C-alpha cells in the first residue's frame, strides 16, 4: 500500500447528522440477512455508532483528495478506544458486504504504511458528492487524552509520547481542554476564500494539507515535564497560511485577530520586575525597521531563548540586516540588558508554559461570555463584533498573571474578497444554517442488493 498523508481513521470525530440514517439502514439490512442471530439493543447501538465513525472517516478522506483512510486493526490498538476490535471488525464487514467500502488488510508490521486500508467504493463516493463539503455537529470523544507529555530521545532522534501522569493539576487542565473543545465543535469555522484556493488547501497544493474537521485542541508538554511547553495544538486554523487567516469566518461572521506582542520577552521582563520596550524587535537606526527585518529579528531572538547556545542566522539574512553575526549578538544584549542572561539557556519552553496558561484563561473567560474564540498560541481570533471583549480579556488576564501591561496588536485584516467562485463556502455555510435551525437534512439510499425502508426505528430502540 502507498505511504502518504491519508486520514488516520482512529482520530476521526463522528458526524451523526450526516450518517446516522445510512448507518441505521445498514444495521437493519445486516440484521435482515442474519435473522437467526440475536443481538442486544446495546450491541446494535454500538454497531451503528461504529458505522457512523467509519463513514465519517471515509467522508473526510474523500474531501481531502484521498479515496481511502487507514486503520490499524491490531487488537492492542483498540485499548481505551471508543469502539472495540470486535464491533469495528463487524462494522467493516457490513460496509464491505454493502458495497460501500473495500478493505485491504495489511501484512503484520508497524507504522502507517503497513496499516489496514479502508477504501470507499464508487457507490459511497457518489453519496459523498451529494452531501457536498458540509458542516455537521461533531460527536466529541471524551476518552481521548488531551494532555500529552513528550520527551526527545537523542538516540532515536525523535520525540516519544510518555504516559500522562495523574494529579489534581493534570485533571484540572484536562477538564478545561475538554470544555474548550466541546464549545469549539459547536461553531462552523471556515475560510471565506474561493473554491480554487479551498481545493488547494484540502489537497495540499499550497505546501499544507488541511483537514477542516480538525477543530479540537491538545496541550502538548515538552522535556517529559508538565511545566515545560503546554501550548494548545491541533485545529486546522493553526496550519492555515498567515496571509489567509484574516478570511476565517465563524458562523459566517467576519473575524478579527489580536496578538500579544513579544510574548516571550515580555514574560522575561515581567519576571525581572521590569516593563519591556514597546517593540522588542525594533533595532533602528542600526538595523532598518521594516516588516522583513522585524520578522527575522523576532525569529532570531525566540531561537536564542530556545537554543542551548548561540543561534546563527543564514548568511543571506545577516546580509539583509546589514550586520555581522557578532554585532547582532551585541545589539540584542544592548537592547535587552535586563534579560540578556536568559539567551542560550533554553528557557523558551518554560515561557511557553506561562503563555499557555494565559491562553487557557483567555479562552475560558471568553467562552463563559458565549464568545467564540480560536487560539493560535499567543494570538486569538473572534468575531469582529467581539473585538473589544477580546482586547479587554487579553489585557486583564496578562496583567493578572505577570504584573505588567501587555502590548496587544491587531493582525491586519482582509480588505476585500478574493476573486473566484464561492460555491463550496456557500454550501458549507448553508448546511450550518440548516443544522442550526431544524437539524441536518436526511436522505434515504439503496444499500447493497436489497432495498430497505428509510423510516427505520432500530437507532431509537
C-alpha positions as CSV (number, residue, x, y, z in Angstrom):
1,X,0.0,0.0,0.0
2,X,1.2,3.5,-0.7
3,X,2.6,5.6,2.2
4,X,1.1,9.1,2.1
5,X,-0.9,11.5,4.3
6,X,-4.2,9.7,4.3
7,X,-6.5,10.4,7.2
8,X,-6.0,8.3,10.2
9,X,-9.4,6.8,11.0
10,X,-8.9,6.5,14.7
11,X,-8.5,10.2,15.0
12,X,-11.9,11.0,13.4
13,X,-14.8,12.6,15.2
14,X,-18.2,11.1,14.2
15,X,-20.7,13.1,12.2
16,X,-24.1,11.7,13.3
17,X,-26.2,14.3,11.4
18,X,-24.6,13.1,8.1
19,X,-24.5,9.4,8.6
20,X,-26.9,8.2,11.3
21,X,-29.6,7.4,8.7
22,X,-27.3,5.4,6.5
23,X,-25.8,3.6,9.5
24,X,-29.3,2.8,10.7
25,X,-30.2,1.3,7.3
26,X,-27.0,-0.7,7.2
27,X,-27.6,-2.3,10.6
28,X,-31.2,-3.2,9.7
29,X,-30.1,-4.5,6.3
30,X,-27.4,-6.6,8.1
31,X,-29.9,-8.0,10.6
32,X,-32.4,-8.9,7.9
33,X,-29.8,-11.3,6.5
34,X,-28.9,-12.8,9.9
35,X,-32.4,-13.3,11.4
36,X,-31.3,-16.3,13.3
37,X,-28.7,-14.5,15.4
38,X,-29.9,-12.4,18.3
39,X,-28.3,-9.0,19.0
40,X,-28.9,-6.8,22.1
41,X,-30.1,-3.2,21.8
42,X,-26.8,-2.0,23.3
43,X,-24.8,-4.0,20.7
44,X,-26.9,-2.6,17.9
45,X,-26.3,0.9,19.1
46,X,-22.5,0.3,19.3
47,X,-22.5,-1.1,15.8
48,X,-24.4,1.8,14.4
49,X,-22.1,4.3,16.2
50,X,-19.0,2.4,14.8
51,X,-20.5,2.7,11.3
52,X,-21.1,6.4,11.7
53,X,-17.5,6.8,12.8
54,X,-16.0,4.8,9.8
55,X,-18.3,6.6,7.3
56,X,-17.2,9.9,8.8
57,X,-13.5,8.9,8.3
58,X,-14.1,7.9,4.7
59,X,-16.0,11.2,4.1
60,X,-13.2,13.3,5.5
61,X,-10.6,11.3,3.4
62,X,-12.7,11.8,0.3
63,X,-12.8,15.6,0.7
64,X,-9.0,15.7,1.4
65,X,-8.5,14.2,-2.1
66,X,-8.0,10.6,-0.9
67,X,-10.2,7.6,-1.6
68,X,-9.1,5.8,1.5
69,X,-8.3,6.0,5.1
70,X,-6.0,3.9,7.3
71,X,-7.0,2.0,10.5
72,X,-4.6,-0.3,12.4
73,X,-6.7,-3.4,13.2
74,X,-4.4,-5.0,15.8
75,X,-6.3,-5.7,18.9
76,X,-3.8,-3.8,21.0
77,X,-4.6,-0.6,19.1
78,X,-8.1,-0.6,20.5
79,X,-7.3,-0.4,24.1
80,X,-9.0,2.6,25.6
81,X,-10.6,3.5,22.2
82,X,-14.3,4.4,21.8
83,X,-15.1,1.2,19.8
84,X,-13.5,-2.2,20.4
85,X,-11.9,-4.5,17.9
86,X,-14.9,-6.8,17.5
87,X,-17.5,-4.1,16.9
88,X,-15.2,-2.3,14.5
89,X,-14.5,-5.5,12.6
90,X,-18.3,-6.2,12.3
91,X,-18.8,-2.6,11.0
92,X,-16.1,-3.0,8.4
93,X,-17.7,-6.3,7.3
94,X,-21.1,-4.6,6.9
95,X,-19.5,-1.8,4.8
96,X,-17.8,-4.3,2.5
97,X,-20.9,-6.5,2.1
98,X,-23.0,-3.4,1.3
99,X,-20.6,-2.5,-1.5
100,X,-19.7,0.8,0.3
101,X,-16.1,0.0,1.2
102,X,-13.2,-2.3,0.2
103,X,-10.9,-3.5,3.0
104,X,-7.2,-4.0,2.2
105,X,-5.9,-5.9,5.2
106,X,-2.2,-5.2,5.8
107,X,0.5,-7.6,6.4
108,X,1.9,-7.6,10.0
109,X,4.1,-4.6,10.8
110,X,4.2,-1.3,12.4
111,X,3.6,2.2,11.1
112,X,1.0,4.0,8.9
113,X,2.3,2.5,5.7
114,X,1.6,-1.1,6.9
115,X,-1.9,-0.4,8.5
116,X,-5.1,-1.8,7.1
117,X,-6.6,0.5,4.4
118,X,-10.3,1.2,4.0
119,X,-11.3,2.4,0.5
120,X,-14.6,4.0,-0.4
121,X,-16.4,2.5,-3.4
122,X,-17.9,4.4,-6.3
123,X,-21.3,4.0,-4.7
124,X,-20.3,5.6,-1.4
125,X,-18.3,8.4,-3.2
126,X,-21.5,9.3,-5.1
127,X,-23.3,9.7,-1.8
128,X,-20.4,11.9,-0.5
129,X,-20.7,14.1,-3.6
130,X,-24.5,14.5,-3.0
131,X,-23.7,15.6,0.6
132,X,-21.1,18.0,-0.5
133,X,-18.5,19.7,1.6
134,X,-20.7,20.5,4.6
135,X,-20.8,21.4,8.2
136,X,-22.1,18.9,10.8
137,X,-22.3,18.7,14.6
138,X,-19.4,16.5,15.7
139,X,-19.6,13.9,18.4
140,X,-16.9,14.6,20.9
141,X,-14.8,11.8,22.3
142,X,-14.3,12.4,26.0
143,X,-12.0,9.4,26.3
144,X,-9.3,10.9,24.1
145,X,-6.2,12.1,26.0
146,X,-5.8,15.9,25.6
147,X,-2.8,16.3,27.9
148,X,0.2,15.0,26.0
149,X,3.7,14.6,27.5
150,X,6.6,14.4,25.1
151,X,10.3,13.6,25.6
152,X,13.0,13.8,23.0
153,X,15.0,10.6,22.5
154,X,18.5,11.6,21.4
155,X,19.4,8.1,20.4
156,X,16.4,7.6,18.1
157,X,16.4,11.4,17.3
158,X,12.6,11.6,17.7
159,X,10.1,12.7,20.2
160,X,8.4,10.0,22.3
161,X,5.0,10.3,23.9
162,X,5.1,9.4,27.6
163,X,2.2,8.2,29.8
164,X,0.3,11.2,31.2
165,X,0.7,11.3,34.9
166,X,-2.3,11.8,37.2
167,X,-2.5,14.7,39.6
168,X,-5.1,17.4,40.5
169,X,-3.3,19.8,38.2
170,X,-3.5,17.4,35.3
171,X,-7.1,16.6,36.0
172,X,-8.0,20.3,36.0
173,X,-6.1,21.0,32.8
174,X,-7.8,18.0,31.1
175,X,-11.3,19.2,32.2
176,X,-10.6,22.7,30.9
177,X,-9.4,21.4,27.5
178,X,-12.4,19.2,27.2
179,X,-14.7,22.2,27.9
180,X,-12.9,24.3,25.3
181,X,-13.2,21.5,22.7
182,X,-16.9,20.9,23.3
183,X,-17.7,24.6,22.8
184,X,-15.4,24.8,19.7
185,X,-17.2,22.0,18.0
186,X,-20.5,23.9,18.1
187,X,-19.2,26.5,15.6
188,X,-18.9,26.5,11.8
189,X,-15.4,27.7,11.2
190,X,-14.3,28.0,7.6
191,X,-12.2,30.4,5.5
192,X,-14.1,32.8,3.2
193,X,-12.0,32.0,0.1
194,X,-13.0,30.9,-3.4
195,X,-13.2,27.2,-4.5
196,X,-9.8,27.0,-6.2
197,X,-8.0,28.0,-3.0
198,X,-10.1,25.7,-0.8
199,X,-9.3,22.8,-3.1
200,X,-5.6,23.5,-2.9
201,X,-5.8,23.8,0.9
202,X,-7.7,20.5,1.1
203,X,-5.5,18.6,-1.3
204,X,-2.1,20.0,-0.2
205,X,-1.5,22.4,-3.1
206,X,0.0,25.3,-1.0
207,X,2.6,23.4,1.0
208,X,0.0,22.5,3.6
209,X,-2.9,20.0,3.6
210,X,-5.7,21.0,5.9
211,X,-8.3,18.7,7.4
212,X,-11.2,21.1,8.2
213,X,-12.7,18.6,10.5
214,X,-9.8,19.0,12.9
215,X,-11.2,21.5,15.4
216,X,-10.1,20.3,18.8
217,X,-7.1,21.1,20.9
218,X,-4.5,19.1,22.9
219,X,-1.9,20.6,25.2
220,X,1.5,19.2,24.4
221,X,4.2,19.4,27.0
222,X,8.0,19.0,26.4
223,X,11.1,17.5,28.1
224,X,9.0,15.0,30.0
225,X,7.8,17.8,32.3
226,X,4.4,19.2,32.9
227,X,5.8,22.7,33.4
228,X,7.6,22.9,30.0
229,X,5.6,23.7,26.9
230,X,1.9,23.1,27.3
231,X,0.7,25.1,24.3
232,X,-2.6,24.3,22.5
233,X,-2.2,22.4,19.2
234,X,-4.5,20.6,16.8
235,X,-7.1,22.8,15.0
236,X,-6.7,23.4,11.2
237,X,-6.5,27.2,11.6
238,X,-3.1,26.9,13.2
239,X,-1.8,25.4,10.0
240,X,-3.6,27.9,7.7
241,X,-1.1,30.2,5.9
242,X,-1.0,33.5,7.8
243,X,-2.0,35.5,4.7
244,X,-5.3,33.6,4.7
245,X,-6.1,33.8,8.4
246,X,-8.0,37.2,8.0
247,X,-10.5,35.3,5.8
248,X,-11.6,32.9,8.5
249,X,-15.3,33.2,9.4
250,X,-17.1,31.9,12.5
251,X,-20.7,31.0,11.9
252,X,-20.5,33.1,8.7
253,X,-19.3,36.2,10.7
254,X,-16.1,38.1,9.7
255,X,-13.4,37.8,12.4
256,X,-10.5,39.8,13.8
257,X,-7.2,38.5,15.2
258,X,-5.4,40.1,18.2
259,X,-1.9,39.2,19.1
260,X,0.3,39.6,22.2
261,X,3.4,41.4,21.1
262,X,6.7,39.9,22.1
263,X,5.2,37.4,24.5
264,X,8.4,35.5,25.5
265,X,10.4,38.7,26.1
266,X,7.5,40.3,27.9
267,X,7.3,37.3,30.3
268,X,11.1,37.5,30.9
269,X,10.9,41.2,31.7
270,X,7.9,40.6,34.0
271,X,9.9,38.0,35.9
272,X,12.7,40.6,36.3
273,X,10.1,43.2,37.6
274,X,10.6,45.5,34.6
275,X,8.4,46.8,31.7
276,X,9.6,45.7,28.3
277,X,10.2,48.1,25.4
278,X,7.2,49.0,23.2
279,X,8.6,46.9,20.3
280,X,11.3,44.5,21.4
281,X,12.3,43.8,17.8
282,X,13.0,47.4,16.8
283,X,16.8,47.8,16.4
284,X,16.7,51.0,14.4
285,X,18.7,53.0,13.4
286,X,21.5,50.4,13.1
287,X,19.1,47.9,11.5
288,X,16.4,49.4,9.3
289,X,12.9,48.9,10.6
290,X,10.7,47.0,8.2
291,X,8.4,44.0,8.3
292,X,11.0,41.7,6.8
293,X,13.8,42.7,9.2
294,X,11.4,42.6,12.2
295,X,10.3,39.1,11.3
296,X,14.0,37.9,11.1
297,X,14.8,39.5,14.4
298,X,11.8,38.0,16.1
299,X,12.7,34.5,14.9
300,X,16.3,35.1,15.9
301,X,15.5,36.2,19.5
302,X,13.0,33.5,20.1
303,X,15.5,30.9,18.8
304,X,18.1,32.3,21.3
305,X,15.6,31.6,24.1
306,X,15.1,28.0,22.9
307,X,18.7,27.1,21.9
308,X,21.3,25.6,24.2
309,X,23.9,28.0,22.9
310,X,24.2,30.8,20.3
311,X,21.9,30.6,17.3
312,X,23.1,31.5,13.8
313,X,21.1,33.0,11.0
314,X,21.7,32.2,7.4
315,X,24.4,34.3,5.6
316,X,21.7,36.0,3.4
317,X,19.7,37.0,6.5
318,X,22.8,38.7,8.1
319,X,23.2,40.4,4.7
320,X,19.6,41.7,4.7
321,X,20.0,43.0,8.3
322,X,23.3,44.7,7.4
323,X,25.2,43.4,10.4
324,X,27.7,40.7,11.3
325,X,26.9,37.7,13.5
326,X,28.9,39.0,16.4
327,X,27.4,42.5,16.0
328,X,23.9,41.2,16.1
329,X,24.6,39.4,19.4
330,X,25.9,42.7,20.8
331,X,22.8,44.6,19.6
332,X,20.5,42.1,21.3
333,X,22.4,42.4,24.6
334,X,22.3,46.2,24.3
335,X,18.6,46.2,23.5
336,X,17.6,43.8,26.3
337,X,20.2,44.1,29.1
338,X,17.7,43.2,31.8
339,X,17.2,39.7,30.3
340,X,20.4,39.0,28.3
341,X,21.4,36.2,30.7
342,X,18.4,34.2,29.6
343,X,19.6,33.9,26.0
344,X,21.1,30.4,25.2
345,X,19.5,28.8,28.3
346,X,16.6,27.0,26.6
347,X,14.2,28.9,28.9
348,X,11.7,29.1,26.0
349,X,9.8,26.0,26.9
350,X,9.2,27.4,30.4
351,X,8.0,30.6,28.9
352,X,5.6,28.6,26.7
353,X,4.1,27.1,29.8
354,X,3.4,30.5,31.1
355,X,1.8,31.8,27.8
356,X,-0.2,28.5,27.5
357,X,-1.8,29.2,31.0
358,X,-2.6,32.7,29.8
359,X,-4.1,31.3,26.6
360,X,-6.2,28.8,28.5
361,X,-7.6,31.5,30.8
362,X,-8.4,33.9,27.9
363,X,-10.3,31.2,26.1
364,X,-12.3,30.1,29.2
365,X,-13.3,33.6,30.1
366,X,-14.5,34.4,26.6
367,X,-16.4,31.1,26.3
368,X,-18.0,32.0,29.7
369,X,-19.4,35.1,27.9
370,X,-20.5,32.8,25.0
371,X,-18.0,34.4,22.6
372,X,-16.4,32.0,20.1
373,X,-12.6,32.2,20.1
374,X,-9.9,30.4,18.2
375,X,-6.4,30.1,19.6
376,X,-3.1,30.3,17.7
377,X,-0.7,30.1,20.7
378,X,-0.4,33.7,21.7
379,X,-3.0,35.2,19.4
380,X,-6.8,34.8,19.3
381,X,-9.5,35.1,16.6
382,X,-13.0,36.2,17.5
383,X,-16.0,37.6,15.5
384,X,-15.4,41.3,14.7
385,X,-18.3,42.3,17.0
386,X,-16.4,40.8,20.0
387,X,-13.1,42.6,19.3
388,X,-13.2,44.9,22.4
389,X,-14.2,42.0,24.7
390,X,-11.2,40.1,23.5
391,X,-8.9,43.0,23.9
392,X,-10.0,43.7,27.5
393,X,-9.8,40.0,28.4
394,X,-6.3,39.6,27.0
395,X,-5.2,42.7,28.8
396,X,-6.7,41.8,32.1
397,X,-5.6,38.2,32.1
398,X,-2.0,39.0,31.1
399,X,-1.6,41.7,33.7
400,X,-3.0,39.4,36.4
401,X,-0.5,36.6,35.5
402,X,2.6,38.8,35.0
403,X,2.0,42.2,36.8
404,X,2.9,44.1,33.6
405,X,0.8,45.5,30.8
406,X,1.0,43.6,27.5
407,X,1.3,45.0,24.0
408,X,-1.8,43.9,22.1
409,X,-1.7,44.2,18.3
410,X,-4.3,43.6,15.7
411,X,-3.2,41.4,12.8
412,X,-4.0,43.1,9.5
413,X,-7.4,42.1,8.2
414,X,-8.6,41.2,4.7
415,X,-9.5,44.3,2.8
416,X,-11.5,42.6,0.1
417,X,-12.7,39.3,-1.3
418,X,-10.5,37.2,-3.4
419,X,-11.8,36.8,-6.9
420,X,-13.3,33.5,-7.8
421,X,-16.4,31.2,-7.2
422,X,-17.5,30.6,-3.6
423,X,-19.7,27.6,-4.2
424,X,-18.0,25.3,-1.6
425,X,-18.1,28.1,1.0
426,X,-21.8,28.9,0.3
427,X,-22.8,25.2,0.5
428,X,-20.8,24.8,3.8
429,X,-22.5,27.8,5.4
430,X,-26.0,26.9,4.2
431,X,-25.6,23.5,5.7
432,X,-24.6,25.1,9.0
433,X,-27.7,27.3,8.9
434,X,-30.0,24.3,8.3
435,X,-28.4,22.3,11.1
436,X,-28.6,25.2,13.5
437,X,-32.3,25.7,12.9
438,X,-34.1,22.4,12.2
439,X,-31.4,19.7,12.1
440,X,-29.4,18.4,9.2
441,X,-31.5,17.1,6.2
442,X,-31.5,13.3,5.9
443,X,-31.9,11.2,2.8
444,X,-32.7,7.6,2.0
445,X,-30.5,5.3,0.0
446,X,-30.2,1.9,-1.6
447,X,-27.8,-0.3,0.4
448,X,-26.4,-3.5,-1.2
449,X,-28.6,-5.8,-3.3
450,X,-31.7,-5.3,-1.1
451,X,-33.9,-2.2,-0.9
452,X,-34.6,-1.0,2.7
453,X,-37.1,1.4,4.1
454,X,-35.9,4.9,5.1
455,X,-38.1,5.2,8.2
456,X,-36.3,2.5,10.3
457,X,-36.5,2.6,14.1
458,X,-33.6,0.5,15.3
459,X,-31.5,3.6,16.2
460,X,-34.1,4.8,18.6
461,X,-35.0,1.5,20.3
